[in-house]
């Protein structure tokens, strides 16, 4: 999942609704596979511009890879 979109499901109800929608969309015997991050690992602390990487694609072109982060605070009401 590019951008790890699953982690935007913050509340239990958001997660339940999303999983119900996935279940409804799956074919019989279908599987839903995803990954998520462990926030206790603090991986984002290593996502700094000095850790840029260069990868070579199959066509020989060079792809520059880096991470940028922003602090986002979500208020919880209720």
Gaussian input, Z-matrix of N, CA and C with variables (Angstrom, degrees):
# hf/3-21g

backbone

0 1
 N
 C     1     B1
 C     2     B2     1     A1
 N     3     B3     2     A2     1     D1
 C     4     B4     3     A3     2     D2
 C     5     B5     4     A4     3     D3
 N     6     B6     5     A5     4     D4
 C     7     B7     6     A6     5     D5
 C     8     B8     7     A7     6     D6
 N     9     B9     8     A8     7     D7
 C    10    B10     9     A9     8     D8
 C    11    B11    10    A10     9     D9
 N    12    B12    11    A11    10    D10
 C    13    B13    12    A12    11    D11
 C    14    B14    13    A13    12    D12
 N    15    B15    14    A14    13    D13
 C    16    B16    15    A15    14    D14
 C    17    B17    16    A16    15    D15
 N    18    B18    17    A17    16    D16
 C    19    B19    18    A18    17    D17
 C    20    B20    19    A19    18    D18
 N    21    B21    20    A20    19    D19
 C    22    B22    21    A21    20    D20
 C    23    B23    22    A22    21    D21
 N    24    B24    23    A23    22    D22
 C    25    B25    24    A24    23    D23
 C    26    B26    25    A25    24    D24
 N    27    B27    26    A26    25    D25
 C    28    B28    27    A27    26    D26
 C    29    B29    28    A28    27    D27
 N    30    B30    29    A29    28    D28
 C    31    B31    30    A30    29    D29
 C    32    B32    31    A31    30    D30
 N    33    B33    32    A32    31    D31
 C    34    B34    33    A33    32    D32
 C    35    B35    34    A34    33    D33
 N    36    B36    35    A35    34    D34
 C    37    B37    36    A36    35    D35
 C    38    B38    37    A37    36    D36
 N    39    B39    38    A38    37    D37
 C    40    B40    39    A39    38    D38
 C    41    B41    40    A40    39    D39
 N    42    B42    41    A41    40    D40
 C    43    B43    42    A42    41    D41
 C    44    B44    43    A43    42    D42
 N    45    B45    44    A44    43    D43
 C    46    B46    45    A45    44    D44
 C    47    B47    46    A46    45    D45
 N    48    B48    47    A47    46    D46
 C    49    B49    48    A48    47    D47
 C    50    B50    49    A49    48    D48
 N    51    B51    50    A50    49    D49
 C    52    B52    51    A51    50    D50
 C    53    B53    52    A52    51    D51
 N    54    B54    53    A53    52    D52
 C    55    B55    54    A54    53    D53
 C    56    B56    55    A55    54    D54
 N    57    B57    56    A56    55    D55
 C    58    B58    57    A57    56    D56
 C    59    B59    58    A58    57    D57
 N    60    B60    59    A59    58    D58
 C    61    B61    60    A60    59    D59
 C    62    B62    61    A61    60    D60
 N    63    B63    62    A62    61    D61
 C    64    B64    63    A63    62    D62
 C    65    B65    64    A64    63    D63
 N    66    B66    65    A65    64    D64
 C    67    B67    66    A66    65    D65
 C    68    B68    67    A67    66    D66
 N    69    B69    68    A68    67    D67
 C    70    B70    69    A69    68    D68
 C    71    B71    70    A70    69    D69
 N    72    B72    71    A71    70    D70
 C    73    B73    72    A72    71    D71
 C    74    B74    73    A73    72    D72
 N    75    B75    74    A74    73    D73
 C    76    B76    75    A75    74    D74
 C    77    B77    76    A76    75    D75
 N    78    B78    77    A77    76    D76
 C    79    B79    78    A78    77    D77
 C    80    B80    79    A79    78    D78
 N    81    B81    80    A80    79    D79
 C    82    B82    81    A81    80    D80
 C    83    B83    82    A82    81    D81
 N    84    B84    83    A83    82    D82
 C    85    B85    84    A84    83    D83
 C    86    B86    85    A85    84    D84
 N    87    B87    86    A86    85    D85
 C    88    B88    87    A87    86    D86
 C    89    B89    88    A88    87    D87
 N    90    B90    89    A89    88    D88
 C    91    B91    90    A90    89    D89
 C    92    B92    91    A91    90    D90
 N    93    B93    92    A92    91    D91
 C    94    B94    93    A93    92    D92
 C    95    B95    94    A94    93    D93
 N    96    B96    95    A95    94    D94
 C    97    B97    96    A96    95    D95
 C    98    B98    97    A97    96    D96
 N    99    B99    98    A98    97    D97
 C   100   B100    99    A99    98    D98
 C   101   B101   100   A100    99    D99
 N   102   B102   101   A101   100   D100
 C   103   B103   102   A102   101   D101
 C   104   B104   103   A103   102   D102
 N   105   B105   104   A104   103   D103
 C   106   B106   105   A105   104   D104
 C   107   B107   106   A106   105   D105
 N   108   B108   107   A107   106   D106
 C   109   B109   108   A108   107   D107
 C   110   B110   109   A109   108   D108
 N   111   B111   110   A110   109   D109
 C   112   B112   111   A111   110   D110
 C   113   B113   112   A112   111   D111
 N   114   B114   113   A113   112   D112
 C   115   B115   114   A114   113   D113
 C   116   B116   115   A115   114   D114
 N   117   B117   116   A116   115   D115
 C   118   B118   117   A117   116   D116
 C   119   B119   118   A118   117   D117
 N   120   B120   119   A119   118   D118
 C   121   B121   120   A120   119   D119
 C   122   B122   121   A121   120   D120
 N   123   B123   122   A122   121   D121
 C   124   B124   123   A123   122   D122
 C   125   B125   124   A124   123   D123
 N   126   B126   125   A125   124   D124
 C   127   B127   126   A126   125   D125
 C   128   B128   127   A127   126   D126
 N   129   B129   128   A128   127   D127
 C   130   B130   129   A129   128   D128
 C   131   B131   130   A130   129   D129
 N   132   B132   131   A131   130   D130
 C   133   B133   132   A132   131   D131
 C   134   B134   133   A133   132   D132
 N   135   B135   134   A134   133   D133
 C   136   B136   135   A135   134   D134
 C   137   B137   136   A136   135   D135
 N   138   B138   137   A137   136   D136
 C   139   B139   138   A138   137   D137
 C   140   B140   139   A139   138   D138
 N   141   B141   140   A140   139   D139
 C   142   B142   141   A141   140   D140
 C   143   B143   142   A142   141   D141
 N   144   B144   143   A143   142   D142
 C   145   B145   144   A144   143   D143
 C   146   B146   145   A145   144   D144
 N   147   B147   146   A146   145   D145
 C   148   B148   147   A147   146   D146
 C   149   B149   148   A148   147   D147
 N   150   B150   149   A149   148   D148
 C   151   B151   150   A150   149   D149
 C   152   B152   151   A151   150   D150
 N   153   B153   152   A152   151   D151
 C   154   B154   153   A153   152   D152
 C   155   B155   154   A154   153   D153
 N   156   B156   155   A155   154   D154
 C   157   B157   156   A156   155   D155
 C   158   B158   157   A157   156   D156
 N   159   B159   158   A158   157   D157
 C   160   B160   159   A159   158   D158
 C   161   B161   160   A160   159   D159
 N   162   B162   161   A161   160   D160
 C   163   B163   162   A162   161   D161
 C   164   B164   163   A163   162   D162
 N   165   B165   164   A164   163   D163
 C   166   B166   165   A165   164   D164
 C   167   B167   166   A166   165   D165
 N   168   B168   167   A167   166   D166
 C   169   B169   168   A168   167   D167
 C   170   B170   169   A169   168   D168
 N   171   B171   170   A170   169   D169
 C   172   B172   171   A171   170   D170
 C   173   B173   172   A172   171   D171
 N   174   B174   173   A173   172   D172
 C   175   B175   174   A174   173   D173
 C   176   B176   175   A175   174   D174
 N   177   B177   176   A176   175   D175
 C   178   B178   177   A177   176   D176
 C   179   B179   178   A178   177   D177
 N   180   B180   179   A179   178   D178
 C   181   B181   180   A180   179   D179
 C   182   B182   181   A181   180   D180
 N   183   B183   182   A182   181   D181
 C   184   B184   183   A183   182   D182
 C   185   B185   184   A184   183   D183
 N   186   B186   185   A185   184   D184
 C   187   B187   186   A186   185   D185
 C   188   B188   187   A187   186   D186
 N   189   B189   188   A188   187   D187
 C   190   B190   189   A189   188   D188
 C   191   B191   190   A190   189   D189
 N   192   B192   191   A191   190   D190
 C   193   B193   192   A192   191   D191
 C   194   B194   193   A193   192   D192
 N   195   B195   194   A194   193   D193
 C   196   B196   195   A195   194   D194
 C   197   B197   196   A196   195   D195
 N   198   B198   197   A197   196   D196
 C   199   B199   198   A198   197   D197
 C   200   B200   199   A199   198   D198
 N   201   B201   200   A200   199   D199
 C   202   B202   201   A201   200   D200
 C   203   B203   202   A202   201   D201
 N   204   B204   203   A203   202   D202
 C   205   B205   204   A204   203   D203
 C   206   B206   205   A205   204   D204
 N   207   B207   206   A206   205   D205
 C   208   B208   207   A207   206   D206
 C   209   B209   208   A208   207   D207
 N   210   B210   209   A209   208   D208
 C   211   B211   210   A210   209   D209
 C   212   B212   211   A211   210   D210
 N   213   B213   212   A212   211   D211
 C   214   B214   213   A213   212   D212
 C   215   B215   214   A214   213   D213
 N   216   B216   215   A215   214   D214
 C   217   B217   216   A216   215   D215
 C   218   B218   217   A217   216   D216
 N   219   B219   218   A218   217   D217
 C   220   B220   219   A219   218   D218
 C   221   B221   220   A220   219   D219
 N   222   B222   221   A221   220   D220
 C   223   B223   222   A222   221   D221
 C   224   B224   223   A223   222   D222
 N   225   B225   224   A224   223   D223
 C   226   B226   225   A225   224   D224
 C   227   B227   226   A226   225   D225
 N   228   B228   227   A227   226   D226
 C   229   B229   228   A228   227   D227
 C   230   B230   229   A229   228   D228
 N   231   B231   230   A230   229   D229
 C   232   B232   231   A231   230   D230
 C   233   B233   232   A232   231   D231

   B1=1.4391
   B2=1.5158
   B3=1.2650
   B4=1.4497
   B5=1.5229
   B6=1.3222
   B7=1.4550
   B8=1.5058
   B9=1.3069
   B10=1.4581
   B11=1.5255
   B12=1.3014
   B13=1.4646
   B14=1.5224
   B15=1.3274
   B16=1.4638
   B17=1.5251
   B18=1.3177
   B19=1.4605
   B20=1.5254
   B21=1.3346
   B22=1.4649
   B23=1.5217
   B24=1.3166
   B25=1.4609
   B26=1.5294
   B27=1.3073
   B28=1.4601
   B29=1.5267
   B30=1.3067
   B31=1.4662
   B32=1.5278
   B33=1.3025
   B34=1.4652
   B35=1.5226
   B36=1.3194
   B37=1.4671
   B38=1.5294
   B39=1.3258
   B40=1.4682
   B41=1.5276
   B42=1.2880
   B43=1.4641
   B44=1.5282
   B45=1.3318
   B46=1.4690
   B47=1.5266
   B48=1.3345
   B49=1.4702
   B50=1.5258
   B51=1.3098
   B52=1.4645
   B53=1.5254
   B54=1.3220
   B55=1.4601
   B56=1.5278
   B57=1.3314
   B58=1.4691
   B59=1.5235
   B60=1.3346
   B61=1.4656
   B62=1.5308
   B63=1.3164
   B64=1.4629
   B65=1.5259
   B66=1.2962
   B67=1.4688
   B68=1.5241
   B69=1.3169
   B70=1.4636
   B71=1.5373
   B72=1.3237
   B73=1.4594
   B74=1.5210
   B75=1.3099
   B76=1.4590
   B77=1.5229
   B78=1.3215
   B79=1.4562
   B80=1.5258
   B81=1.3281
   B82=1.4651
   B83=1.5314
   B84=1.2919
   B85=1.4723
   B86=1.5340
   B87=1.3374
   B88=1.4720
   B89=1.5169
   B90=1.2961
   B91=1.4663
   B92=1.5186
   B93=1.2949
   B94=1.4649
   B95=1.5212
   B96=1.3122
   B97=1.4615
   B98=1.5250
   B99=1.3023
   B100=1.4613
   B101=1.5206
   B102=1.3137
   B103=1.4503
   B104=1.5159
   B105=1.2711
   B106=1.4519
   B107=1.5182
   B108=1.2872
   B109=1.4621
   B110=1.5162
   B111=1.3140
   B112=1.4558
   B113=1.5278
   B114=1.3348
   B115=1.4655
   B116=1.5195
   B117=1.3213
   B118=1.4638
   B119=1.5280
   B120=1.3220
   B121=1.4676
   B122=1.5311
   B123=1.3287
   B124=1.4719
   B125=1.5364
   B126=1.3147
   B127=1.4703
   B128=1.5183
   B129=1.3237
   B130=1.4622
   B131=1.5273
   B132=1.3164
   B133=1.4641
   B134=1.5242
   B135=1.3274
   B136=1.4700
   B137=1.5289
   B138=1.3281
   B139=1.4635
   B140=1.5235
   B141=1.2901
   B142=1.4553
   B143=1.5239
   B144=1.3249
   B145=1.4702
   B146=1.5306
   B147=1.3123
   B148=1.4640
   B149=1.5268
   B150=1.3208
   B151=1.4640
   B152=1.5283
   B153=1.2929
   B154=1.4657
   B155=1.5241
   B156=1.3385
   B157=1.4641
   B158=1.5241
   B159=1.3019
   B160=1.4633
   B161=1.5203
   B162=1.3245
   B163=1.4476
   B164=1.5242
   B165=1.3031
   B166=1.4561
   B167=1.5251
   B168=1.3180
   B169=1.4575
   B170=1.5229
   B171=1.3189
   B172=1.4596
   B173=1.5185
   B174=1.3302
   B175=1.4661
   B176=1.5254
   B177=1.3359
   B178=1.4581
   B179=1.5098
   B180=1.3247
   B181=1.4667
   B182=1.5260
   B183=1.3165
   B184=1.4637
   B185=1.5236
   B186=1.3177
   B187=1.4558
   B188=1.5214
   B189=1.3128
   B190=1.4646
   B191=1.5251
   B192=1.3289
   B193=1.4601
   B194=1.5275
   B195=1.3277
   B196=1.4561
   B197=1.5180
   B198=1.3033
   B199=1.4630
   B200=1.5182
   B201=1.3164
   B202=1.4528
   B203=1.5265
   B204=1.2826
   B205=1.4578
   B206=1.5127
   B207=1.2999
   B208=1.4608
   B209=1.5146
   B210=1.2730
   B211=1.4573
   B212=1.5252
   B213=1.3093
   B214=1.4554
   B215=1.5164
   B216=1.2782
   B217=1.4558
   B218=1.5056
   B219=1.2802
   B220=1.4642
   B221=1.5202
   B222=1.3141
   B223=1.4610
   B224=1.5147
   B225=1.2788
   B226=1.4615
   B227=1.5163
   B228=1.3045
   B229=1.4546
   B230=1.5073
   B231=1.2805
   B232=1.4575
   B233=1.4282
   A1=108.33
   A2=115.77
   A3=118.98
   A4=109.28
   A5=116.68
   A6=121.33
   A7=114.47
   A8=117.36
   A9=121.88
   A10=111.42
   A11=115.24
   A12=121.72
   A13=113.07
   A14=117.37
   A15=120.28
   A16=111.60
   A17=117.35
   A18=119.66
   A19=113.48
   A20=118.53
   A21=118.98
   A22=111.67
   A23=116.69
   A24=120.52
   A25=107.06
   A26=115.09
   A27=120.22
   A28=112.74
   A29=116.51
   A30=118.29
   A31=110.61
   A32=115.77
   A33=120.55
   A34=110.76
   A35=116.69
   A36=120.23
   A37=111.07
   A38=118.25
   A39=120.49
   A40=110.51
   A41=116.28
   A42=120.79
   A43=111.11
   A44=117.10
   A45=120.49
   A46=111.65
   A47=116.16
   A48=120.18
   A49=111.35
   A50=116.72
   A51=120.25
   A52=111.06
   A53=116.81
   A54=119.77
   A55=111.83
   A56=116.93
   A57=119.00
   A58=110.65
   A59=117.00
   A60=120.78
   A61=110.91
   A62=116.84
   A63=120.46
   A64=109.44
   A65=116.37
   A66=120.00
   A67=111.30
   A68=116.92
   A69=120.86
   A70=111.55
   A71=116.97
   A72=120.83
   A73=113.51
   A74=117.65
   A75=120.94
   A76=112.29
   A77=115.19
   A78=121.09
   A79=108.18
   A80=117.45
   A81=118.70
   A82=109.75
   A83=116.67
   A84=123.10
   A85=112.62
   A86=117.03
   A87=120.37
   A88=110.88
   A89=115.36
   A90=120.80
   A91=110.53
   A92=114.98
   A93=122.50
   A94=106.71
   A95=116.49
   A96=121.50
   A97=108.27
   A98=116.35
   A99=120.43
   A100=108.67
   A101=114.24
   A102=119.47
   A103=108.03
   A104=115.47
   A105=120.30
   A106=107.86
   A107=115.51
   A108=120.14
   A109=110.95
   A110=114.49
   A111=120.99
   A112=106.89
   A113=118.41
   A114=119.61
   A115=113.68
   A116=118.18
   A117=120.74
   A118=111.65
   A119=117.61
   A120=121.34
   A121=112.48
   A122=118.16
   A123=123.05
   A124=112.00
   A125=117.89
   A126=121.59
   A127=112.24
   A128=118.04
   A129=121.58
   A130=112.89
   A131=117.32
   A132=119.32
   A133=111.50
   A134=117.81
   A135=120.83
   A136=112.01
   A137=117.51
   A138=120.66
   A139=108.79
   A140=116.37
   A141=121.83
   A142=109.56
   A143=117.89
   A144=120.80
   A145=113.92
   A146=117.97
   A147=119.83
   A148=112.40
   A149=117.55
   A150=121.30
   A151=111.29
   A152=116.09
   A153=122.21
   A154=110.40
   A155=116.40
   A156=120.96
   A157=108.96
   A158=116.00
   A159=122.10
   A160=107.98
   A161=116.42
   A162=122.42
   A163=108.95
   A164=116.43
   A165=120.48
   A166=108.85
   A167=115.95
   A168=121.86
   A169=109.87
   A170=117.19
   A171=121.49
   A172=112.91
   A173=116.51
   A174=119.13
   A175=112.85
   A176=117.25
   A177=121.94
   A178=114.64
   A179=117.50
   A180=119.62
   A181=109.97
   A182=115.61
   A183=121.36
   A184=108.68
   A185=115.01
   A186=121.87
   A187=108.08
   A188=116.49
   A189=121.62
   A190=108.03
   A191=117.39
   A192=122.74
   A193=108.85
   A194=115.93
   A195=120.80
   A196=108.35
   A197=116.48
   A198=122.58
   A199=109.00
   A200=115.31
   A201=121.72
   A202=106.84
   A203=116.67
   A204=119.64
   A205=111.88
   A206=115.32
   A207=122.69
   A208=107.95
   A209=116.05
   A210=119.77
   A211=107.61
   A212=115.54
   A213=121.46
   A214=107.40
   A215=115.31
   A216=119.71
   A217=109.44
   A218=114.96
   A219=120.62
   A220=107.40
   A221=115.53
   A222=117.51
   A223=108.99
   A224=114.93
   A225=120.67
   A226=107.74
   A227=114.25
   A228=118.62
   A229=108.65
   A230=115.79
   A231=118.46
   A232=109.72
   D1=108.98
   D2=179.44
   D3=-62.22
   D4=128.97
   D5=-179.47
   D6=78.94
   D7=0.67
   D8=178.69
   D9=51.39
   D10=56.43
   D11=-176.06
   D12=-60.92
   D13=-25.46
   D14=-178.28
   D15=-58.90
   D16=-30.16
   D17=-176.61
   D18=-73.24
   D19=-6.38
   D20=176.37
   D21=-79.27
   D22=-8.85
   D23=176.07
   D24=-82.40
   D25=96.12
   D26=-168.83
   D27=-90.49
   D28=-42.66
   D29=-175.95
   D30=-91.33
   D31=160.21
   D32=177.00
   D33=-59.30
   D34=-40.01
   D35=-178.93
   D36=-66.16
   D37=-40.75
   D38=176.51
   D39=-60.57
   D40=-42.26
   D41=179.73
   D42=-65.83
   D43=-44.71
   D44=178.54
   D45=-59.56
   D46=-45.37
   D47=-179.58
   D48=-63.09
   D49=-42.13
   D50=-179.94
   D51=-65.08
   D52=-43.98
   D53=-179.61
   D54=-68.21
   D55=-34.31
   D56=175.11
   D57=-64.42
   D58=-41.12
   D59=179.12
   D60=-64.82
   D61=-39.41
   D62=177.18
   D63=-63.44
   D64=-47.06
   D65=-179.51
   D66=-59.12
   D67=-41.71
   D68=179.74
   D69=-65.37
   D70=-29.92
   D71=-177.68
   D72=-85.22
   D73=-19.15
   D74=-176.93
   D75=-72.13
   D76=143.90
   D77=171.75
   D78=-71.86
   D79=160.24
   D80=174.98
   D81=-53.70
   D82=137.07
   D83=-177.15
   D84=66.50
   D85=10.32
   D86=178.68
   D87=-71.23
   D88=160.03
   D89=179.94
   D90=-127.24
   D91=144.97
   D92=175.95
   D93=-113.23
   D94=120.11
   D95=-177.17
   D96=-119.91
   D97=134.72
   D98=178.61
   D99=-152.43
   D100=167.49
   D101=172.79
   D102=-128.31
   D103=159.13
   D104=176.45
   D105=-145.66
   D106=161.78
   D107=-178.84
   D108=-92.80
   D109=153.97
   D110=172.68
   D111=-93.31
   D112=105.98
   D113=-176.92
   D114=-62.61
   D115=-21.19
   D116=178.58
   D117=-68.75
   D118=-18.94
   D119=-178.96
   D120=-77.55
   D121=-17.83
   D122=179.03
   D123=54.06
   D124=39.02
   D125=-177.26
   D126=-56.72
   D127=-32.16
   D128=-177.70
   D129=-61.27
   D130=-19.57
   D131=179.29
   D132=-66.89
   D133=-18.27
   D134=177.63
   D135=-98.14
   D136=1.02
   D137=180.00
   D138=-86.63
   D139=74.80
   D140=-177.66
   D141=-118.62
   D142=153.00
   D143=-177.86
   D144=-56.14
   D145=-29.06
   D146=-179.40
   D147=-72.33
   D148=-6.63
   D149=178.83
   D150=-102.91
   D151=28.67
   D152=177.87
   D153=-63.52
   D154=144.28
   D155=178.09
   D156=-124.88
   D157=154.40
   D158=174.00
   D159=-120.13
   D160=125.87
   D161=179.89
   D162=-118.55
   D163=149.36
   D164=177.69
   D165=-103.39
   D166=123.01
   D167=179.34
   D168=-76.30
   D169=168.55
   D170=-178.79
   D171=-59.61
   D172=-30.02
   D173=-179.76
   D174=-84.18
   D175=2.82
   D176=178.43
   D177=93.13
   D178=-9.45
   D179=178.79
   D180=-72.75
   D181=151.23
   D182=-178.64
   D183=-98.61
   D184=133.13
   D185=179.90
   D186=-114.20
   D187=127.00
   D188=177.86
   D189=-94.02
   D190=129.02
   D191=-176.44
   D192=-120.91
   D193=131.13
   D194=175.28
   D195=-154.34
   D196=166.75
   D197=179.08
   D198=-119.64
   D199=145.42
   D200=171.76
   D201=-129.53
   D202=141.93
   D203=-179.06
   D204=-124.81
   D205=155.44
   D206=175.64
   D207=-134.57
   D208=146.52
   D209=176.32
   D210=-86.29
   D211=125.43
   D212=179.27
   D213=-124.49
   D214=130.11
   D215=177.40
   D216=-116.02
   D217=129.08
   D218=-179.15
   D219=-112.43
   D220=123.47
   D221=178.88
   D222=-80.55
   D223=143.33
   D224=177.56
   D225=-109.85
   D226=126.45
   D227=178.63
   D228=-118.39
   D229=158.45
   D230=175.50
   D231=110.08

